[in-house]
Amino acid sequence: MEKLVACVQKKPDALCRLICFPWAGSGTSQLAQWGRLFNDSVEVFCIRLPGRETRLEEPFAKDMTSVVNEITSVLLKELKEKPFAFFGHSFGTYMSFAVALHLKQKYGLEPVHLFMSAAHAPNSAAYLAVQSIDLPDGHSDLLAIMEILGGNFELPLDKDLWRDTALVFKEDARLFKTCSFEKTEVNIPFSCDITYFCGSDDKIYDAKGWQELTSGDTSFYELPGDHLYLLKPSNESFLIKHMTRSIENGL
């Protein structure tokens, strides 16, 4: 559990858990801190994939199926014992959707709310187009890889940080290429509400398809900023207040 999940503030009496899935090339350092910012009704878990942070010595995951299976097997007990919601940003959106779909199809478990951010809806033509792009070779092509999964944001200037980011980013892009989603197989998979967030200065994502993936309500919010708009304190505050209200209303 501690290997897969970062939880900076345990809240055993919380009414709901928010499982956060970070963006490509990153770890748990930002989203895990949300655990200190939510009130006592929400406990925050942030997913840590192999090959980074305390799992640095582990090989990177070989495909999205193995990621989904690890997350599901480790967290199944927790997901069964109390309500949960998902937040995913960029690559994390696709990862969270894959996990949510697996939980619904195999165990009949569904989040009380899906919070998706800065990503194409997985049933959109834009998503399929990005999936069909061939990954370039070599770390020098990081910018080309970021076109696949990233958006408009500033890159690290430190050479060591750049190299580490490039390696993890490329592995996450490779993972993304192993995602598979067939709309015809799942029909309308969810009944929970879905909220989609994006940055006003980021590239345009095809997000409207989320409406076809749930019988619940779907809402859309554009916040000021680039691909990492969620790191701005004012946006972070908005997200946490909005998610808290949405989660509590969904219980």
C-alpha positions as a printed NumPy array, in Angstrom:
array([[  0.   ,   0.   ,   0.   ],
       [  2.694,   2.52 ,   1.024],
       [  4.612,   1.637,  -2.135],
       [  1.731,   2.461,  -4.477],
       [  0.018,   5.239,  -2.538],
       [  1.217,   8.515,  -1.062],
       [ -1.059,   9.702,   1.733],
       [  0.387,  12.658,   3.635],
       [ -2.539,  12.98 ,   6.024],
       [ -4.46 ,   9.904,   7.07 ],
       [ -8.112,  10.514,   7.899],
       [ -9.622,   7.241,   9.134],
       [-12.99 ,   8.888,   9.752],
       [-13.225,  10.501,   6.297],
       [-16.502,   9.942,   4.459],
       [-14.798,   9.494,   1.102],
       [-11.37 ,   8.973,  -0.484],
       [-10.135,  11.003,  -3.418],
       [ -7.682,   8.947,  -5.491],
       [ -5.384,  11.242,  -7.504],
       [ -3.555,  10.206, -10.673],
       [ -0.64 ,  12.507, -11.617],
       [  0.384,  13.724, -15.06 ],
       [  3.115,  12.26 , -17.272],
       [  6.687,  12.702, -16.1  ],
       [  5.686,  13.497, -12.525],
       [  5.25 ,  11.766,  -9.189],
       [  3.152,  12.302,  -6.091],
       [  4.79 ,  15.442,  -4.675],
       [  2.101,  17.907,  -5.754],
       [ -1.23 ,  16.088,  -5.62 ],
       [ -0.47 ,  14.178,  -2.418],
       [ -0.245,  17.523,  -0.606],
       [ -3.934,  18.062,  -1.279],
       [ -4.491,  15.763,   1.677],
       [ -3.627,  18.707,   3.947],
       [ -5.986,  21.074,   2.125],
       [ -9.221,  19.076,   2.027],
       [-11.435,  19.038,   5.111],
       [-11.818,  15.969,   7.302],
       [-14.536,  14.481,   5.084],
       [-12.038,  13.678,   2.275],
       [ -8.877,  11.575,   2.552],
       [ -6.464,  11.914,  -0.381],
       [ -4.472,   9.062,  -1.926],
       [ -2.016,   9.804,  -4.73 ],
       [ -0.913,   6.971,  -7.027],
       [  2.828,   6.319,  -7.358],
       [  3.858,   4.272, -10.388],
       [  7.028,   2.139, -10.547],
       [ 10.303,   3.765, -11.617],
       [  9.984,   6.988,  -9.609],
       [ 10.359,   8.337,  -6.06 ],
       [ 10.455,   5.484,  -3.523],
       [  9.956,   3.   ,  -6.393],
       [ 12.987,   4.219,  -8.326],
       [ 14.667,   0.817,  -8.338],
       [ 11.641,  -0.933,  -9.819],
       [ 11.297,  -1.354, -13.591],
       [  8.712,   0.845, -15.276],
       [  5.311,  -0.766, -15.828],
       [  5.148,  -2.615, -19.14 ],
       [  1.586,  -1.643, -20.068],
       [ -1.57 ,   0.01 , -18.785],
       [ -3.158,  -3.35 , -17.977],
       [ -0.436,  -4.107, -15.417],
       [ -0.872,  -0.617, -13.923],
       [ -4.632,  -1.097, -13.632],
       [ -4.205,  -4.558, -12.111],
       [ -1.731,  -3.333,  -9.485],
       [ -3.866,  -0.351,  -8.465],
       [ -7.012,  -2.469,  -8.325],
       [ -5.499,  -5.337,  -6.352],
       [ -3.796,  -3.077,  -3.804],
       [ -6.734,  -0.716,  -3.274],
       [ -9.703,  -3.058,  -3.696],
       [-10.301,  -3.447,   0.043],
       [-10.24 ,   0.331,   0.57 ],
       [-12.447,   0.987,  -2.448],
       [-15.031,  -1.494,  -1.148],
       [-15.124,  -0.155,   2.391],
       [-16.118,   3.469,   1.688],
       [-17.07 ,   5.76 ,  -1.218],
       [-14.292,   7.05 ,  -3.466],
       [-13.767,   9.628,  -6.212],
       [-11.05 ,   9.941,  -8.856],
       [ -9.064,  12.972, -10.   ],
       [ -6.785,  12.597, -13.011],
       [ -4.742,  15.254, -14.803],
       [ -3.528,  14.818, -18.39 ],
       [ -2.   ,  11.299, -18.621],
       [ -3.46 ,  10.7  , -15.154],
       [ -6.927,  11.199, -16.639],
       [ -6.441,   8.252, -18.992],
       [ -4.985,   6.142, -16.189],
       [ -7.863,   6.957, -13.831],
       [-10.417,   6.217, -16.54 ],
       [ -8.816,   2.828, -17.254],
       [ -8.931,   1.958, -13.537],
       [-12.527,   3.181, -13.173],
       [-13.624,   1.158, -16.182],
       [-11.959,  -1.995, -14.835],
       [-13.527,  -1.536, -11.384],
       [-16.977,  -1.099, -12.892],
       [-16.734,  -4.018, -15.321],
       [-15.109,  -6.54 , -12.982],
       [-16.353,  -5.561,  -9.507],
       [-19.394,  -3.349, -10.09 ],
       [-17.642,  -0.538,  -8.202],
       [-18.043,   3.056,  -9.353],
       [-16.641,   6.38 ,  -8.109],
       [-19.097,   8.845,  -6.616],
       [-17.537,  11.402,  -8.991],
       [-14.953,  11.466, -11.783],
       [-12.86 ,  14.639, -11.965],
       [-10.977,  14.743, -15.269],
       [ -8.454,  17.376, -16.326],
       [ -6.535,  18.489, -19.435],
       [ -7.132,  15.413, -21.581],
       [ -9.173,  14.26 , -24.548],
       [-12.299,  12.251, -23.83 ],
       [-11.264,   8.622, -24.495],
       [-14.106,   8.13 , -26.971],
       [-13.089,  11.11 , -29.129],
       [-11.395,  11.184, -32.52 ],
       [ -8.677,  13.386, -31.03 ],
       [ -7.825,  10.705, -28.468],
       [ -7.516,   8.051, -31.18 ],
       [ -5.367,  10.389, -33.276],
       [ -2.934,  10.932, -30.405],
       [ -2.815,   7.21 , -29.701],
       [ -1.805,   6.513, -33.297],
       [  1.282,   8.784, -33.173],
       [  4.548,   6.847, -33.176],
       [  6.857,   7.514, -30.236],
       [ 10.172,   9.049, -31.337],
       [ 13.48 ,   7.493, -30.291],
       [ 15.962,   9.16 , -27.959],
       [ 15.553,  11.637, -25.115],
       [ 16.354,  14.552, -27.416],
       [ 12.854,  14.175, -28.803],
       [ 11.163,  14.981, -25.499],
       [  9.342,  17.907, -27.06 ],
       [  7.838,  15.586, -29.656],
       [  6.76 ,  13.203, -26.907],
       [  5.252,  16.075, -24.936],
       [  3.139,  16.904, -27.957],
       [  1.533,  13.507, -27.437],
       [  0.744,  13.744, -23.725],
       [  1.722,  17.175, -22.514],
       [  0.337,  20.601, -23.167],
       [  1.541,  24.165, -22.948],
       [  3.814,  24.533, -19.917],
       [  7.402,  25.467, -19.081],
       [ 10.029,  22.741, -19.032],
       [ 12.667,  22.341, -16.289],
       [ 15.914,  24.248, -16.926],
       [ 18.102,  22.023, -14.753],
       [ 19.852,  19.451, -16.988],
       [ 19.592,  16.571, -14.509],
       [ 15.939,  17.319, -13.859],
       [ 15.359,  17.557, -17.614],
       [ 16.953,  14.14 , -18.156],
       [ 14.961,  12.498, -15.358],
       [ 11.734,  14.121, -16.539],
       [ 12.429,  13.017, -20.107],
       [ 12.905,   9.397, -19.086],
       [  9.746,   9.204, -16.972],
       [  7.746,  11.174, -19.531],
       [  8.716,   8.815, -22.328],
       [  7.804,   5.768, -20.231],
       [  4.425,   7.311, -19.411],
       [  3.842,   8.075, -23.088],
       [  4.649,   4.436, -23.882],
       [  2.13 ,   3.362, -21.215],
       [ -0.497,   5.622, -22.766],
       [  0.025,   3.903, -26.104],
       [ -1.033,   0.617, -24.497],
       [ -4.42 ,   1.986, -23.381],
       [ -7.362,   0.489, -25.197],
       [-10.927,   1.704, -25.087],
       [-13.708,   0.428, -27.309],
       [-16.809,   2.548, -27.002],
       [-19.018,  -0.159, -28.491],
       [-17.997,  -2.603, -25.769],
       [-18.994,  -0.441, -22.831],
       [-21.951,   1.6  , -24.08 ],
       [-22.514,   4.118, -21.257],
       [-20.174,   2.759, -18.577],
       [-20.864,   5.134, -15.679],
       [-23.763,   6.685, -13.809],
       [-21.73 ,   9.066, -11.632],
       [-21.29 ,  12.782, -12.361],
       [-18.213,  13.839, -14.312],
       [-16.477,  17.21 , -14.036],
       [-13.869,  18.281, -16.57 ],
       [-11.29 ,  21.024, -15.901],
       [ -8.758,  22.665, -18.226],
       [ -6.396,  25.646, -18.429],
       [ -7.364,  28.614, -20.612],
       [ -3.88 ,  28.856, -22.173],
       [ -3.378,  25.133, -22.704],
       [ -3.852,  23.402, -26.034],
       [ -7.409,  22.524, -26.981],
       [ -8.657,  19.132, -25.842],
       [-11.731,  17.331, -27.13 ],
       [-13.64 ,  17.009, -23.875],
       [-17.294,  16.901, -24.916],
       [-17.228,  13.117, -25.298],
       [-17.322,  12.74 , -21.506],
       [-21.053,  13.437, -21.738],
       [-21.495,  10.15 , -23.618],
       [-19.718,   8.118, -20.938],
       [-22.114,   8.637, -18.045],
       [-25.821,   8.859, -17.426],
       [-25.013,  11.364, -14.691],
       [-24.408,  15.087, -15.076],
       [-21.332,  16.451, -16.845],
       [-19.872,  19.899, -16.191],
       [-16.928,  21.811, -17.652],
       [-14.681,  24.487, -16.11 ],
       [-11.911,  26.51 , -17.747],
       [ -9.448,  28.038, -15.279],
       [ -6.738,  30.629, -16.018],
       [ -3.332,  29.16 , -16.834],
       [ -1.423,  26.645, -18.939],
       [ -1.271,  22.852, -18.818],
       [ -0.302,  22.946, -15.146],
       [ -2.978,  25.483, -14.227],
       [ -3.857,  23.355, -11.19 ],
       [ -0.594,  24.367,  -9.457],
       [ -1.698,  28.016,  -9.211],
       [ -2.847,  28.602,  -5.613],
       [ -6.088,  30.326,  -6.704],
       [ -6.955,  27.45 ,  -9.06 ],
       [ -5.963,  24.867,  -6.482],
       [ -8.304,  26.515,  -4.006],
       [-11.134,  26.499,  -6.547],
       [-10.556,  22.819,  -7.381],
       [-10.529,  21.725,  -3.755],
       [-13.673,  23.671,  -2.856],
       [-15.496,  22.444,  -5.944],
       [-14.443,  18.817,  -5.494],
       [-15.33 ,  18.841,  -1.796],
       [-18.815,  20.153,  -2.562],
       [-19.305,  17.693,  -5.423],
       [-18.136,  14.719,  -3.368],
       [-20.286,  15.608,  -0.356],
       [-23.326,  16.107,  -2.618],
       [-22.7  ,  12.719,  -4.211],
       [-22.633,  10.76 ,  -0.96 ]])
